[in-house]
Amino acid sequence: MKKFFLLAVIGVLAASTAWGAQVVINATVASKLEVSVDAATWTIALDNTGTAIQNDAQGLLTVKASKSSYTVTFASTNSGVLMNGTETIPYKIKVNTSGWNDGVDTNNLSSYTQLATSKTIVFKKRTPTAGKTFNIGFNIESYTEYYADGAYTDTVTITIAAT
């Protein structure tokens, strides 16, 4: 009886190694659409000499996206002018995406542009996990009349959305 029991156990063990198993793995990947800038405030010194101001690297824009089709939109609260009460100073910005031509479909800010209306950059490629970083340029053209002295301000809002 003991031999029979031992043979039965050995038979069960041998048979169990012939069976297979499967594991189904399901993964859910989170969506990533993010824009950030290196500084929340830009301080521009305007000496009121009439000379143009241009800084091609005034700020840095970093874009992170897990989508292959998305749009980054730039909008100005004051339609592309710095304001001090009723006094205004028009300015322009640009975003240099030339280092990632294969990832950009359309850049409406490839040259200095006033944000009189919202402007977009349409992307066609996912970014690396570290994101893609682009220079934001700032420009005030030369002028022949003095600007009224004081503090001027505007807010540029940058958003990202899948398309």
TASUL-V333008 format. One record per run of one state. SS is the DSSP state (@ for helix, = for strand, . for the rest). FROM is the first residue (numbers start at 1). TO is the last residue. If there is no record, write none. Layout:
SS;FROM;TO
SS;FROM;TO
This chain:
.;1;1
@;2;16
.;17;32
=;33;37
.;38;52
=;53;65
.;66;69
=;70;76
.;77;80
=;81;84
.;85;86
=;87;90
.;91;91
=;92;96
.;97;97
@;98;103
=;104;107
.;108;112
=;113;113
.;114;118
=;119;123
.;124;131
=;132;140
.;141;152
=;153;153
.;154;155
=;156;162
.;163;163
